[in-house]
């Protein structure tokens, strides 16, 4: 585990355990039981800016007779160095015109509200599939400078090579909580996979779903484009767990037991 990692915790527990929860990174974990491995599992993440070291994982379970069981461990987190990249984008995305400032504030409030809500159910299962069948052109975590250093940020997703009109699919099951045009993200779709895990798809030319839709892995969400703050057509794909952006490339390698 490194800064920016998603992680799948898998726990071997006594056979008579009926329920399991926990705390990691000051965030609650809710475990599911798998008959296949006779184990419990939960998806979590590590902050992109987390310092290397050991961090506590606390588990609390309840046995079938009502007795409580607990476990604690120190989990090591390593450090990953991310590169720096330079980009040029239209100037209105560095210094937005006054007439769009109210819109940007409204959209920030909307995202804050939607992203802070944690659905208790878990919709996802199995392995997350790539949203498009193409190569990655920009990795997660890189420090970015825009327009000769006028603005700096961290790249909190993956950029996939995708010509305008490329079909974009849901990576796993979930519910669409956002499907609309935003100033910076362009035409954007966000899927809630449950328990604080979201996947985000940006810069579409067309959106094919609406808010409230239930989707499965492979459901068409829309077509890629170059809307919003971009320097060319591509798909920006991001993953977020309980307020933390995590590396989508690692997420695509994780598989529920």
C-alpha positions as CSV (number, residue, x, y, z in Angstrom):
1,X,0.0,0.0,0.0
2,X,1.2,3.5,-0.9
3,X,-0.1,7.0,-0.9
4,X,-3.1,7.1,-3.3
5,X,-3.8,3.4,-3.2
6,X,-7.2,1.8,-3.2
7,X,-7.0,-1.4,-1.1
8,X,-9.1,-4.5,-0.6
9,X,-9.0,-5.7,3.0
10,X,-9.6,-9.5,3.3
11,X,-10.1,-10.9,6.7
12,X,-10.1,-14.6,7.9
13,X,-12.4,-14.7,10.9
14,X,-13.9,-17.3,13.1
15,X,-16.7,-19.4,11.5
16,X,-19.3,-18.2,14.0
17,X,-18.8,-14.5,13.1
18,X,-22.1,-13.0,12.0
19,X,-21.1,-9.3,11.3
20,X,-17.9,-7.4,10.8
21,X,-17.1,-3.7,10.7
22,X,-14.0,-1.6,11.2
23,X,-12.2,1.7,11.1
24,X,-9.4,2.7,8.7
25,X,-8.0,6.2,8.1
26,X,-10.8,7.5,10.5
27,X,-13.4,6.1,8.1
28,X,-15.8,3.3,8.7
29,X,-15.5,-0.1,7.0
30,X,-18.4,-2.4,6.4
31,X,-17.3,-5.9,5.4
32,X,-19.1,-8.5,3.3
33,X,-18.8,-12.2,3.7
34,X,-17.8,-14.4,0.8
35,X,-18.7,-18.1,0.8
36,X,-16.0,-18.7,-1.9
37,X,-13.1,-17.9,0.4
38,X,-15.0,-18.1,3.7
39,X,-13.6,-14.6,4.4
40,X,-14.8,-11.0,4.9
41,X,-13.8,-8.2,2.6
42,X,-14.1,-4.4,2.3
43,X,-12.8,-1.8,-0.1
44,X,-10.9,1.2,1.3
45,X,-8.2,3.7,0.3
46,X,-5.1,5.7,1.3
47,X,-5.0,9.5,0.9
48,X,-2.8,10.7,-2.0
49,X,-0.9,13.0,0.5
50,X,-0.5,10.3,3.2
51,X,3.0,10.2,4.7
52,X,4.7,6.8,4.8
53,X,4.5,5.0,8.1
54,X,2.2,2.6,10.0
55,X,-1.4,3.3,10.5
56,X,-4.0,1.5,12.7
57,X,-6.7,-0.8,11.4
58,X,-9.4,-1.7,14.0
59,X,-12.0,-4.4,13.5
60,X,-15.1,-5.1,15.5
61,X,-17.2,-8.2,15.0
62,X,-20.2,-9.8,16.5
63,X,-20.6,-13.6,16.8
64,X,-23.9,-15.5,16.2
65,X,-24.5,-15.7,20.0
66,X,-24.1,-11.9,20.4
67,X,-20.5,-12.0,21.8
68,X,-18.2,-9.3,20.5
69,X,-14.8,-9.9,18.9
70,X,-12.1,-7.3,18.1
71,X,-8.8,-7.1,16.3
72,X,-6.2,-4.3,15.8
73,X,-3.1,-4.1,13.6
74,X,-0.6,-1.5,12.3
75,X,-0.7,-1.4,8.5
76,X,2.4,-0.2,6.7
77,X,1.9,2.5,4.0
78,X,4.9,3.2,1.6
79,X,5.6,6.3,-0.4
80,X,5.2,6.6,-4.2
81,X,6.8,9.4,-6.1
82,X,4.5,10.9,-8.8
83,X,5.8,12.9,-11.8
84,X,5.2,16.5,-12.8
85,X,3.6,17.5,-16.1
86,X,2.9,20.7,-17.9
87,X,-0.3,21.5,-19.8
88,X,-1.9,24.3,-21.7
89,X,-5.6,24.9,-21.5
90,X,-7.9,27.7,-22.7
91,X,-7.4,30.8,-20.4
92,X,-11.1,30.8,-19.2
93,X,-10.4,27.6,-17.3
94,X,-7.5,29.3,-15.4
95,X,-9.2,32.7,-14.8
96,X,-13.0,32.1,-15.3
97,X,-15.0,35.0,-16.5
98,X,-17.1,36.8,-13.8
99,X,-20.4,35.6,-15.4
100,X,-19.6,31.9,-14.7
101,X,-18.4,32.3,-11.1
102,X,-21.8,31.8,-9.6
103,X,-22.2,28.6,-11.7
104,X,-18.9,27.3,-10.5
105,X,-19.9,27.9,-6.9
106,X,-23.2,26.1,-7.4
107,X,-21.5,23.1,-9.0
108,X,-18.9,22.9,-6.2
109,X,-21.8,22.9,-3.6
110,X,-23.6,20.2,-5.6
111,X,-20.5,18.0,-5.8
112,X,-19.7,18.4,-2.1
113,X,-23.3,17.3,-1.2
114,X,-23.3,14.3,-3.6
115,X,-19.8,13.2,-2.8
116,X,-20.2,13.4,1.0
117,X,-23.2,11.1,1.1
118,X,-22.3,7.4,1.8
119,X,-24.8,4.8,0.6
120,X,-24.9,1.9,3.2
121,X,-25.6,-0.7,0.4
122,X,-22.8,-2.2,-1.7
123,X,-23.6,-2.5,-5.4
124,X,-20.3,-3.5,-6.9
125,X,-19.0,-7.1,-7.2
126,X,-16.2,-9.0,-8.9
127,X,-13.5,-7.0,-10.7
128,X,-13.7,-3.4,-12.1
129,X,-13.4,-3.3,-15.9
130,X,-11.7,-0.5,-17.9
131,X,-14.2,2.1,-19.1
132,X,-12.7,2.1,-22.6
133,X,-10.4,-0.2,-24.5
134,X,-7.4,2.1,-25.1
135,X,-4.1,3.2,-23.7
136,X,-3.5,5.5,-20.7
137,X,-2.0,8.9,-21.7
138,X,-1.8,10.4,-18.2
139,X,-1.4,8.7,-14.9
140,X,-2.9,9.3,-11.5
141,X,-1.2,11.5,-8.9
142,X,1.0,13.6,-11.2
143,X,1.6,17.2,-10.2
144,X,0.3,19.5,-12.9
145,X,1.1,23.1,-13.9
146,X,-1.2,24.8,-16.3
147,X,-0.3,27.6,-18.8
148,X,3.3,28.2,-17.7
149,X,2.7,27.8,-14.0
150,X,-0.3,30.0,-13.6
151,X,-2.2,27.2,-11.8
152,X,-1.1,24.0,-10.1
153,X,-3.0,20.9,-9.2
154,X,-2.7,17.1,-8.7
155,X,-4.1,14.8,-11.4
156,X,-6.7,12.8,-9.5
157,X,-7.6,10.3,-12.2
158,X,-6.4,8.4,-15.3
159,X,-6.6,9.9,-18.8
160,X,-7.4,7.4,-21.6
161,X,-6.8,8.0,-25.3
162,X,-10.3,8.3,-26.7
163,X,-11.3,10.0,-29.9
164,X,-14.6,12.0,-29.9
165,X,-17.5,9.5,-30.0
166,X,-15.7,6.6,-28.3
167,X,-18.1,4.5,-26.2
168,X,-17.6,4.7,-22.5
169,X,-18.9,2.0,-20.2
170,X,-19.5,1.6,-16.4
171,X,-16.7,-0.2,-14.7
172,X,-19.0,-2.0,-12.3
173,X,-22.6,-2.0,-10.9
174,X,-24.0,1.1,-9.2
175,X,-26.4,4.0,-9.4
176,X,-25.8,7.2,-11.4
177,X,-25.8,10.1,-9.0
178,X,-24.7,12.8,-11.5
179,X,-25.1,13.1,-15.2
180,X,-24.9,16.7,-16.5
181,X,-22.6,19.3,-17.9
182,X,-20.2,21.0,-15.4
183,X,-17.9,23.9,-16.1
184,X,-14.6,22.2,-15.5
185,X,-15.6,18.5,-16.0
186,X,-17.6,19.1,-19.1
187,X,-20.3,16.5,-19.7
188,X,-19.8,14.3,-16.6
189,X,-21.2,11.1,-15.2
190,X,-20.6,9.8,-11.6
191,X,-21.6,6.3,-10.5
192,X,-22.1,5.4,-6.8
193,X,-21.0,1.8,-6.2
194,X,-22.0,1.9,-2.5
195,X,-20.2,2.5,0.9
196,X,-18.5,5.7,-0.3
197,X,-17.0,4.3,-3.5
198,X,-17.6,6.5,-6.6
199,X,-16.3,6.4,-10.2
200,X,-16.2,9.6,-12.3
201,X,-16.2,9.9,-16.1
202,X,-15.5,13.3,-17.6
203,X,-15.4,15.3,-20.8
204,X,-18.1,13.4,-22.7
205,X,-19.5,14.6,-26.0
206,X,-22.8,12.8,-25.2
207,X,-24.3,11.4,-22.0
208,X,-26.4,8.2,-22.4
209,X,-27.8,7.8,-18.8
210,X,-29.7,10.0,-16.4
211,X,-29.4,10.6,-12.6
212,X,-31.0,7.7,-10.7
213,X,-30.4,5.1,-13.3
214,X,-29.1,1.7,-12.1
215,X,-26.2,0.4,-14.2
216,X,-24.2,-2.8,-14.5
217,X,-20.6,-3.4,-15.5
218,X,-20.5,-2.6,-19.2
219,X,-23.6,-0.3,-19.3
220,X,-22.9,2.5,-21.8
221,X,-22.7,5.8,-20.0
222,X,-22.0,8.0,-23.0
223,X,-19.4,8.9,-25.6
224,X,-16.1,10.5,-25.0
225,X,-15.3,14.1,-26.1
226,X,-13.4,17.3,-25.3
227,X,-15.9,19.3,-23.1
228,X,-14.7,21.2,-20.1
229,X,-11.1,21.9,-19.1
230,X,-9.2,19.8,-21.6
231,X,-6.4,20.3,-24.1
232,X,-7.8,17.7,-26.5
233,X,-10.3,14.8,-26.7
234,X,-9.8,12.1,-24.0
235,X,-11.6,10.3,-21.2
236,X,-10.7,11.3,-17.6
237,X,-11.6,8.4,-15.3
238,X,-11.4,8.9,-11.5
239,X,-12.2,6.9,-8.4
240,X,-13.1,8.3,-5.0
241,X,-13.5,6.5,-1.7
242,X,-15.1,8.4,1.2
243,X,-13.6,11.7,0.2
244,X,-10.3,10.3,-0.9
245,X,-9.2,10.2,-4.6
246,X,-7.5,6.9,-5.2
247,X,-5.5,5.4,-8.1
248,X,-8.1,4.0,-10.7
249,X,-5.4,1.9,-12.3
250,X,-4.9,0.0,-9.1
251,X,-8.7,-0.2,-8.6
252,X,-9.0,-2.0,-12.0
253,X,-6.7,-4.8,-10.6
254,X,-8.7,-5.5,-7.5
255,X,-11.1,-8.3,-7.4
256,X,-13.6,-9.3,-4.8
257,X,-13.1,-12.9,-3.5
